[in-house]
């Protein structure tokens, strides 16, 4: 029976991999040409949605600050909203201090969980279809060990509010890694090929967000204007770069510490805002001191100007284990003495063992392509390592009464007697 069940698991996993491969990851269809710029959302945001957005932005700058501190003088590219969604799903399985810390860290204060979930759901729907001239995908999934008990109410909540794909699979089957990676590959249009290398024996669940963005500049850079140039690193070293250039109207802001430009994509719902520190100031310090209020001052202060914009053409990938950064931001209990009883009847044995994010970005004359995948790994504290016990040499044995500890019999077997 066990062999039949395992064969069925393997067959199902292989089928899922085949389906993902069949779907393939092809380049998206060309984006429509921009039309009139969008000047307002199709509806007003609710108070809860506004609170979730404000909280998410505060989390974004906190996460940037912590990741930047771990990567001084190195490139950084993170997706706070991808991390927020993966952790938001996880938060629905938390209780007590674990829940309070996660909700506070994500910027939601004491906002009721029902309001947070409803806002996640409506914002996912809003962002997916906001700008027809820009492609933006959000996908969520939960993968759990199929022989471990999880509460259906928790799984149902993630389906309802996060539009999550929820599957129980055989974590001991190596093809399960391929199934999960194929889902991430598809959800990021191939820009994040893998999120897992192996599934450790103690892992029982992965909560994953995948995100993909492709937008063409509303006012494109002319490739004929791209020139070989130099870029001065934080260490003061000049390095060669392909520098794009365009001239004309642009939204611009400047103060004593920085200057900024805002470069819209498609119908202007999505933009790239570039913050350039003034001479003598560093990007490291700017990242360390950026707050929601400071950000709002910049974006609210953008105004039309005429001039030249020079922007390097670049592609980069980034990978960051976020455990230390999230703990520094206040999410501590989830990594240790956690309470995930809403997630599982064995929720006191569960903890967050890993939060990993991988990202990709390509900035060129046509526009920008970006992707992110965030995986929250849930592990069980009491899961023993897989063992093989063969009593094929002399051994001792005892018969005891367990509750009192009374040993009733004890013996040693050196040579098994003939049948």
Buried (B, 14 or more C-beta within 10 A) or exposed (E): EEEEEEEEBBEBBBEBBEEBEEEEBEEEEEBEEBEEEBEEEEEEBEEBBEBBBBBBBBBBBBBBBBBBBBBEEEEBBBBBBBBBBBBBBBBBBBBEBBBBBBBBBBBBEEBEBEBBBBBBBBBBEBBEEBBBBBBBBBBBBBBBBBEBEBBEEBBEBBBEBBBBBBBBBBBBBEBBBBBBBBBBBBBBBBBBBBBBEEBBBBBBBBBBBBBBBBBBBBBBBEEEBBEEBEEEEEEEEEEEBBBBBBEEEBBBBBEEBBBBBBBBBBBBBBBBBBBEBEEEEEBBEBBBEBEBEBBEEBBEEBEEEEEEBBBEBBEEBBEBEBBBBBBBBBBBBBBEEBBBBBBBEBBBBBBBBBBBBBBBBBBBBBBBBBBBBBBBBBBBBEBEEEEEEEEEEEEEEEEEEEEEEEEEEEEEEEEEEEE
